[in-house]
Amino acid sequence: MRRGLALGLCALLAACAGAPKKAPPPAAATVVAPPAAPPAPPASPYPPAQEDPSKRGDYVAGGLYAPHVKDSAPDELPDVDRIPEPEVREEPRSRYGNRSYSVLGKCYEVLERADGYVEQGLASYYGRKFHGRRTSSLEVYDMYAFTAAHKTLPLPSYVRVTNLDNGKSVVVRVNDRGPFHPDRIIDLSYAAAVKLDLHHRGVGRVEVRALTPGERAADTAVAAAGNASTAAPAHPAATSPAPQAHAAPAPVPGASAAAPSTGAGVILQLASFTARANAERALAMLQLAGIADARLHEAQAGGQPVWRLRVGPVDPALIAELSRKVAGLGLGPPNPVRD
């Protein structure tokens, strides 16, 4: 009996040993979370301006809009710290506002590109009179957005405007033409004027510097020597032209990125000015910083004299170091040029 029991136990063990093993449960699938969406840009607390049909037309001879109507500011200051600055990006050239034009008997040539543009002068602003009216590019003027009017920069363009009296700056999108005062270089939206603290006086000394996509929109300014005295009217005398009207010669665009013509090094252009005094101040600033081979190159652009600030020839291995140095002085990145 014991022998039979042992044989049965062996048979049972053999049967168990030959039974197929259960497969382990499948591993849980790894769930890969989709990448987080980039945070949405902050929204302005002010809704976009809508066109006001009552502000159409009403031009007078010369191309100005309703000069008999006085411009004014809103009753309350906008919360400019909550208004986002425009993102500097590539945009197609506007179909409107980019042709040569004439205002008050003066002809203006629009620049092909904004690259390298930098100039100093007086800024004014325009406000409630134009809010809801179409600009020269046919966009609606919004005094609660950071925009500007310029005589010759292509529409649209992006520039950083710096108040030379207090160092405050703002990036604005140029989508209009003006101002047609001989002593002013840019007309700011009301919000941009508040951001720069220019709204009290109506005008102020500024630097206007073109920005390109991917460029660091840093605060930059070539400080003018001494304190320039400026008139302080109670109200800005800003004017905006008809959608087909455009503007006056300003600094030329940046030089070509073609290789320089010197074998010993690279000729670099740092800026271009239509006012010789501004060009000489920038030159003196470079020389004080130890950049002894800086010089001014006088030329013509659109029938107007311009002064181009150049350095070189520079050893190509030293361009990066020079770029850092001039950036610390408030000038833009050097561009290689070919005469």
KOLDOTI-518911 format. One line per 8 residues: number of its first residue (from 1); their letters; for each residue x, y, z of C-alpha. Coordinates in nm, 2 decimals. Layout:
BEGIN
NUM = A = X:Y:Z | ... .
***
This chain:
BEGIN
1 = MRRGLALG = 0.00:0.00:0.00 | 0.28:0.23:0.08 | 0.44:0.15:-0.25 | 0.11:0.25:-0.43 | 0.08:0.57:-0.24 | 0.44:0.66:-0.33 | 0.37:0.59:-0.70 | 0.06:0.80:-0.70 .
9 = LCALLAAC = 0.24:1.09:-0.53 | 0.52:1.07:-0.79 | 0.26:1.07:-1.07 | 0.09:1.38:-0.92 | 0.42:1.56:-0.89 | 0.51:1.48:-1.25 | 0.17:1.61:-1.37 | 0.22:1.93:-1.18 .
17 = AGAPKKAP = 0.57:1.97:-1.32 | 0.45:1.93:-1.67 | 0.16:2.18:-1.64 | 0.20:2.50:-1.84 | 0.29:2.80:-1.63 | 0.07:3.10:-1.63 | 0.21:3.40:-1.81 | 0.28:3.70:-1.58 .
25 = PPAAATVV = 0.02:3.98:-1.62 | 0.12:4.24:-1.88 | 0.30:4.54:-1.75 | 0.09:4.85:-1.73 | 0.14:5.07:-2.03 | 0.35:5.38:-1.97 | 0.14:5.69:-2.03 | 0.34:5.98:-2.17 .
33 = APPAAPPA = 0.18:6.31:-2.09 | 0.17:6.56:-2.38 | 0.40:6.86:-2.34 | 0.25:7.14:-2.15 | 0.12:7.42:-2.37 | 0.32:7.74:-2.34 | 0.15:7.99:-2.11 | -0.08:8.23:-2.29 .
41 = PPASPYPP = 0.05:8.58:-2.31 | -0.11:8.82:-2.06 | -0.43:8.97:-2.19 | -0.48:9.35:-2.19 | -0.76:9.46:-1.95 | -0.88:9.69:-2.23 | -1.08:9.54:-2.52 | -0.95:9.61:-2.87 .
49 = AQEDPSKR = -1.07:9.93:-3.02 | -1.35:9.91:-3.27 | -1.38:10.14:-3.57 | -1.58:10.46:-3.51 | -1.76:10.53:-3.84 | -1.81:10.89:-3.73 | -1.43:10.94:-3.76 | -1.41:10.85:-4.13 .
57 = GDYVAGGL = -1.30:11.12:-4.38 | -1.28:11.48:-4.27 | -0.95:11.55:-4.44 | -0.83:11.90:-4.53 | -0.59:12.00:-4.81 | -0.25:11.86:-4.73 | -0.37:11.53:-4.58 | -0.44:11.61:-4.22 .
65 = YAPHVKDS = -0.74:11.48:-4.03 | -0.97:11.74:-3.87 | -0.71:11.99:-3.76 | -0.99:12.21:-3.62 | -1.07:11.94:-3.36 | -0.84:11.94:-3.06 | -0.69:11.61:-2.94 | -0.74:11.51:-2.58 .
73 = APDELPDV = -0.65:11.24:-2.33 | -0.90:11.02:-2.14 | -1.01:11.12:-1.80 | -0.83:10.83:-1.63 | -0.48:10.69:-1.67 | -0.47:10.34:-1.82 | -0.31:10.07:-1.61 | -0.01:10.04:-1.85 .
81 = DRIPEPEV = 0.16:9.77:-1.63 | -0.11:9.53:-1.73 | -0.10:9.61:-2.10 | 0.14:9.36:-2.27 | 0.41:9.48:-2.50 | 0.37:9.35:-2.86 | 0.57:9.04:-2.95 | 0.84:9.13:-3.21 .
89 = REEPRSRY = 0.77:8.89:-3.50 | 0.78:8.87:-3.88 | 0.48:9.02:-4.05 | 0.40:9.07:-4.42 | 0.43:9.43:-4.54 | 0.10:9.61:-4.52 | -0.08:9.67:-4.85 | -0.16:10.02:-4.73 .
97 = GNRSYSVL = 0.06:10.30:-4.61 | 0.39:10.18:-4.76 | 0.40:10.40:-5.08 | 0.57:10.73:-5.12 | 0.33:11.01:-5.02 | 0.30:11.38:-4.96 | 0.16:11.57:-4.66 | 0.15:11.95:-4.64 .
105 = GKCYEVLE = 0.34:11.97:-4.96 | 0.63:11.76:-4.84 | 0.72:11.43:-5.00 | 0.81:11.12:-4.80 | 0.99:10.80:-4.91 | 0.91:10.49:-4.71 | 1.21:10.28:-4.61 | 1.23:9.93:-4.76 .
113 = RADGYVEQ = 1.34:9.78:-4.43 | 1.37:9.89:-4.06 | 1.69:9.70:-3.99 | 1.95:9.92:-3.83 | 1.72:10.22:-3.78 | 1.81:10.43:-3.47 | 1.74:10.80:-3.41 | 1.70:11.05:-3.14 .
121 = GLASYYGR = 1.45:11.33:-3.13 | 1.12:11.44:-2.99 | 0.82:11.22:-2.94 | 0.46:11.33:-2.91 | 0.14:11.12:-2.87 | -0.21:11.11:-3.00 | -0.52:11.02:-2.80 | -0.90:11.03:-2.79 .
129 = KFHGRRTS = -0.95:11.23:-3.11 | -0.81:10.94:-3.31 | -0.93:10.64:-3.10 | -1.14:10.42:-3.32 | -1.02:10.58:-3.64 | -0.84:10.38:-3.91 | -0.46:10.43:-3.93 | -0.26:10.46:-4.25 .
137 = SLEVYDMY = -0.23:10.08:-4.26 | -0.62:10.06:-4.23 | -0.59:9.91:-3.88 | -0.79:10.08:-3.61 | -0.60:10.31:-3.38 | -0.62:10.20:-3.02 | -0.50:10.44:-2.76 | -0.49:10.16:-2.50 .
145 = AFTAAHKT = -0.24:9.95:-2.70 | 0.14:10.00:-2.75 | 0.15:10.14:-3.11 | 0.30:10.44:-3.28 | 0.31:10.64:-3.60 | 0.63:10.71:-3.79 | 0.70:10.90:-4.11 | 0.91:10.65:-4.30 .
153 = LPLPSYVR = 0.95:10.31:-4.13 | 0.77:10.03:-4.31 | 0.43:9.93:-4.18 | 0.43:9.73:-3.96 | 0.76:9.77:-3.78 | 0.86:9.72:-3.42 | 1.07:9.97:-3.23 | 1.19:10.02:-2.88 .
161 = VTNLDNGK = 1.13:10.38:-2.76 | 1.34:10.50:-2.47 | 1.27:10.82:-2.28 | 1.62:10.98:-2.26 | 1.52:11.18:-1.96 | 1.42:10.90:-1.73 | 1.54:10.57:-1.90 | 1.20:10.42:-1.92 .
169 = SVVVRVND = 1.13:10.23:-2.24 | 0.85:10.04:-2.42 | 0.82:9.82:-2.74 | 0.56:9.96:-2.98 | 0.43:9.83:-3.31 | 0.44:10.10:-3.58 | 0.12:10.09:-3.79 | 0.05:10.46:-3.88 .
177 = RGPFHPDR = 0.21:10.76:-4.04 | 0.30:11.08:-3.86 | 0.38:11.31:-3.68 | 0.41:11.59:-3.93 | 0.58:11.83:-3.71 | 0.93:11.92:-3.83 | 1.09:11.86:-3.49 | 0.92:11.53:-3.40 .
185 = IIDLSYAA = 1.03:11.18:-3.50 | 0.75:10.96:-3.36 | 0.39:10.98:-3.24 | 0.31:10.73:-2.96 | -0.02:10.59:-2.86 | -0.15:10.73:-2.54 | -0.07:10.42:-2.35 | 0.29:10.42:-2.47 .
193 = AVKLDLHH = 0.32:10.78:-2.37 | 0.20:10.70:-2.02 | 0.44:10.41:-2.00 | 0.73:10.65:-2.08 | 0.59:10.92:-1.85 | 0.55:11.16:-2.14 | 0.18:11.22:-2.11 | 0.21:11.52:-1.87 .
201 = RGVGRVEV = 0.42:11.73:-2.10 | 0.29:11.60:-2.44 | 0.64:11.57:-2.58 | 0.98:11.43:-2.47 | 1.33:11.34:-2.58 | 1.34:10.98:-2.70 | 1.56:10.73:-2.88 | 1.38:10.51:-3.14 .
209 = RALTPGER = 1.55:10.18:-3.22 | 1.42:9.92:-3.47 | 1.38:9.56:-3.34 | 1.39:9.24:-3.54 | 1.24:8.90:-3.46 | 1.46:8.71:-3.22 | 1.64:9.02:-3.11 | 1.66:9.08:-2.74 .
217 = AADTAVAA = 1.44:9.38:-2.68 | 1.66:9.53:-2.41 | 1.65:9.88:-2.29 | 1.90:10.07:-2.50 | 1.96:10.44:-2.53 | 2.25:10.65:-2.66 | 2.25:10.92:-2.39 | 2.27:11.27:-2.54 .
225 = AGNASTAA = 2.53:11.51:-2.40 | 2.37:11.77:-2.19 | 2.01:11.84:-2.13 | 1.81:11.93:-2.44 | 1.54:12.19:-2.37 | 1.21:12.11:-2.52 | 0.88:12.29:-2.54 | 0.61:12.16:-2.32 .
233 = PAHPAATS = 0.27:12.23:-2.47 | -0.04:12.16:-2.26 | -0.17:11.93:-2.53 | 0.01:11.72:-2.79 | -0.03:11.86:-3.14 | -0.03:11.51:-3.29 | -0.18:11.46:-3.63 | -0.25:11.14:-3.83 .
241 = PAPQAHAA = -0.27:11.13:-4.21 | -0.51:10.97:-4.44 | -0.47:10.59:-4.49 | -0.30:10.66:-4.82 | -0.07:10.93:-4.68 | 0.27:10.85:-4.56 | 0.60:11.02:-4.43 | 0.95:11.20:-4.42 .
249 = PAPVPGAS = 1.31:11.09:-4.45 | 1.46:10.94:-4.14 | 1.76:10.72:-4.07 | 1.85:10.47:-4.33 | 1.80:10.10:-4.28 | 2.09:9.88:-4.16 | 2.37:9.80:-4.39 | 2.39:9.49:-4.61 .
257 = AAAPSTGA = 2.51:9.17:-4.44 | 2.74:9.11:-4.73 | 3.11:9.04:-4.65 | 3.32:9.35:-4.62 | 3.56:9.46:-4.89 | 3.88:9.48:-4.68 | 4.12:9.19:-4.66 | 4.25:9.29:-4.32 .
265 = GVILQLAS = 3.92:9.28:-4.14 | 3.55:9.36:-4.13 | 3.39:9.70:-4.16 | 3.10:9.72:-3.91 | 2.81:9.96:-3.91 | 2.66:10.04:-3.57 | 2.39:10.30:-3.64 | 2.27:10.56:-3.89 .
273 = FTARANAE = 2.16:10.91:-3.82 | 1.99:11.19:-4.00 | 2.10:11.45:-3.74 | 2.48:11.51:-3.75 | 2.48:11.62:-3.38 | 2.33:11.29:-3.27 | 2.59:11.10:-3.48 | 2.88:11.30:-3.33 .
281 = RALAMLQL = 2.76:11.23:-2.98 | 2.74:10.86:-3.05 | 3.09:10.87:-3.20 | 3.23:11.05:-2.89 | 3.07:10.79:-2.67 | 3.25:10.51:-2.86 | 3.58:10.69:-2.85 | 3.55:10.75:-2.47 .
289 = AGIADARL = 3.49:10.37:-2.44 | 3.82:10.30:-2.61 | 3.69:10.22:-2.95 | 3.94:10.44:-3.13 | 3.88:10.33:-3.49 | 3.51:10.44:-3.49 | 3.43:10.71:-3.75 | 3.14:10.87:-3.93 .
297 = HEAQAGGQ = 3.06:10.80:-4.30 | 2.85:11.07:-4.47 | 2.62:10.95:-4.74 | 2.28:11.02:-4.91 | 1.96:10.83:-4.87 | 1.64:10.93:-5.04 | 1.80:11.26:-5.13 | 1.87:11.34:-4.77 .
305 = PVWRLRVG = 2.21:11.34:-4.59 | 2.28:11.06:-4.34 | 2.57:10.99:-4.11 | 2.66:10.62:-4.06 | 2.86:10.52:-3.76 | 3.12:10.26:-3.85 | 3.41:10.07:-3.69 | 3.69:9.89:-3.85 .
313 = PVDPALIA = 3.84:9.71:-4.02 | 3.79:9.47:-3.73 | 3.96:9.13:-3.69 | 3.67:8.87:-3.74 | 3.79:8.70:-3.42 | 3.72:9.02:-3.22 | 3.37:9.09:-3.35 | 3.19:8.90:-3.07 .
321 = ELSRKVAG = 3.38:9.10:-2.81 | 3.31:9.43:-2.99 | 2.94:9.34:-3.01 | 2.93:9.29:-2.63 | 3.10:9.62:-2.58 | 2.88:9.83:-2.80 | 2.57:9.66:-2.66 | 2.67:9.78:-2.31 .
329 = LGLGPPNP = 2.68:10.13:-2.45 | 2.32:10.10:-2.58 | 2.40:10.05:-2.95 | 2.26:9.78:-3.16 | 2.44:9.47:-3.30 | 2.71:9.56:-3.55 | 2.63:9.48:-3.92 | 2.91:9.40:-4.17 .
337 = VRD = 2.90:9.63:-4.47 | 3.04:9.66:-4.81 | 3.11:10.01:-4.95 .
***
